[in-house]
């Protein structure tokens, strides 16, 4: 569920079994976050502060080409969310000692919501934006000469990020971290694995102003039966509360 190949022919519409699986993934994330809160209160989660410079992506052609597309297509609020997704995912990976390709992860994280940008095609009401966004990112990176395998990994990581929880074993650490970083930024899950001083630096450099509007939580008309439509329905159409207040 959630890969680009899976989306062919369905445009992201879930079967009954897949809907149950999605809800199970979301419940798992909540339990995982609740356990983190308990461990934090017991003093068992004490991550060390990290400088922002140490978190920046490597200077590679893949990073440059992905960032160029993101900068050209994203407004600041959405671009900053994508940066926070990368930074939070990187911090979670460091805390969990999860080996990953930082350039590939950055490319997927910085472009994971390109399907929500202005003038993106097809419209949200016809196809899941994570699928169309993943396809667009894959096409862009392949056209830049990064190879089919790299483009496919980035595209799948983007397409998968709406699964709620993405298995690193099944789909790779990079796809896992895109989901973890995005969920951390939107709902706060995983925030206890980030030192408060580091969190403050990230939010100062990439503020959250306008993120709810940029993600169109309360205005988007998603295709019925897709992951974003189901998650919007579960929330009653309301945006999540501020996770770092």
Phi, psi and omega in degrees: 000130172103345180285166177299318180297320179300325184284346181295125176089344181246342184058020176098002179288128184273147170283173179300317179295322179291327176297318178296319179297318179299314179298322176297319177298316181295322177295321178298318178299318180296318179295316179302316180292321179296320177295322176299319180298317178297313180297322178297315181293333178275359180079020182266351176241102182226070181295146180277147177297149180227141177284150179296324180302324180288344183263350184296147181291159178293153180273090180233166179296324179297314178298315181298316183290322178292316181294324178299314179295318180297317181295325181286335189248337186261139165285164187304316184299319180285322178296319180294322175301319180293321175297315180296323176302315179295312184294316179294320177297320178296319179293320177295319178298318179295318180296322183266001181054047182265114181289136181201168176268107186296326180291316179294318178298317179299315181302318180289319182293316185289340181249008191293339178246024180298336177292351178259001184283161179298143176068009177289141177236145002280170180297156181301328185286351181250339183203143178303130186293334178291325177289310181293326176292319177297321178293321179294316179297316179300313180297319180297312184290322177295321178295334178275001175090020183273356175093150184296322182295316178296313179301320180293318180296317178295314180299317179293321179299320178292313182297326184280343194296343178274005179288349183089301175228127181243124182290125176293326181293319183278325190237359179099151183297325183295315178296319177302316185286329175300313179296315181298317181294318180293317180295323177298315183292325185272325187238351179086000180294122182100356184295334180286353176268006180238130180298138180307321180294321178292317177303316180298320179294319179297314182291332176287320181285321182231078186296156185272002182307126175081007185293322181296317178293320181296325180275355174058042183303317188255003184235339185290142176251088183282155175302133182300135176085002177272169181302312179296325179294319180293317180293324176296319178297320180295331180272359183073019180078009182259146178289151178292156178290158177301119186280344185242022182284000000 
